[in-house]
Amino acid sequence: MDSRNHSLADFFDVDADMAGRAKMFGEYLKDIREKRHLQYRRISTDGSGPVMKVVDHYTGKIKEMVYLASNDYLNLTKHPRTIAAGRKALEKYGSGAGSVPLLGGTLDIHIELEKKIAKFKGCEDSIIYTSGFGSNCGSLLSILQEKDIAILDTYVHASIIDGCKSTNIRFFRHNDMNSLERVLQRVKDKYRTKLIAVDGVYSMDGDIAPLDRIAELAKTHGAYVMVDEAHATGVIGDTGRGTPQHHKIEGKVDIVAGTLSKALGGVGGFIAANSELVELLRYYSRPYIFSTAMTPQVAGSLLAAIDVIEEEPEHRERLWENIRYFRSNLTALGFDLGNSETAIFPIIIGNDLKVKEICRRLHELDIYANPVMYPAVPKRLSRIRMSLMSAHTKEHLDKALDALETAGREYGVI
Ligand SMILES: Cc1ncc(COP(=O)(O)O)c(C=O)c1O
């Protein structure tokens, strides 16, 4: 098999049973590896940081790479306060919560975290889950049923799309308010609950949802709004509170969802909303009811992470200095960055093979960036995806810029 002629999409539904499908996919993976195009699941031996030790898939040796693929935007995974707070909680409560939240797994530290997230997000209450995927998917599955409708931006995260499997779905064009209005007019009076769901910051594009205009349209058309703050929390808004703060509409969004695994540096997800809706989720959302509560050390670290965001603005300020520096230099080199405005940088190439080759070359030059291709994005928009952290120095960014210039020229994209 020649992997250059295939993509992951070809192995979703093949004419073979389980073992046959796995075998075909295995042959595809083997060929990608042989062509040195396999840049997924690279293994780190020291964890997230601006430079990371990575086991080279091909030589088996450890190499130090400038890490441009982390969502640990503020480097809170290794902040002394998050580490100390996690350690303290581990010693106090032990290594696990012991049960699901409804049946004995709720600790006072979980309640403290839920209250703190709610306050941080300007909502009455919040519920925490052990993954952001689970919180989006599980909450939507419990809220939206056959008589309801989800109105989704076409670029919304997979966890939101999967959460709408038991309801009706209409998509509107990405960040296009005329398209959203048309959909709202078409679904008028036909459904019980109409919920518009968007990402605050889009994970593959780094652009920001026009949440103020979405909230206005929702009000006019009697719809609710949910925003996924995964890549916005800690990054945008005057004090890092995310997209509602960025657009000055805090308290006006019905459901503020998010993950605890990106700028907050832990793992898990949350839904912040009014107290009644949060209480409903506590009894009806399946990943909350049927899954063991968050480990205490994660909850402890997350409490400290929110304090750091509120009390140490210098991390966010440094991140934004890096964003401005990297963007102006990449633009000067002639790369196409789409509509990115935040710490996520898509370099749009529009050719899957070139994306693979450039990422291989970047790997050789000790730059860790991810290829994003069809079916994750349309073929004409295949890209290299990079993200910045506050702890990247100018030297790190210059090394990345030099490597990108070298690879970009070699493959004729600049
Ligand atoms: C926009 C968005 N929402 C939700 C998630 C899921 O979050 P988690 O990684 O905590 O499961 C992600 C993570 O990749 C994401 O990018």
The ligand as a Gaussian input file, in Angstrom:
#p B3LYP/6-31G(d) Opt

LIG

0 1
 C      -12.530000      22.908000      21.252000
 C      -12.343000      21.699000      22.107000
 N      -13.352000      21.287000      22.891000
 C      -13.233000      20.205000      23.684000
 C      -12.075000      19.459000      23.722000
 C      -12.002000      18.253000      24.598000
 O      -11.302000      18.534000      25.747000
 P      -10.483000      17.422000      26.560000
 O       -9.150000      17.314000      25.906000
 O      -10.411000      17.976000      27.934000
 O      -11.260000      16.157000      26.500000
 C      -11.000000      19.853000      22.940000
 C       -9.736000      19.078000      23.020000
 O       -9.079000      18.668000      22.209000
 C      -11.130000      20.992000      22.103000
 O      -10.128000      21.388000      21.303000

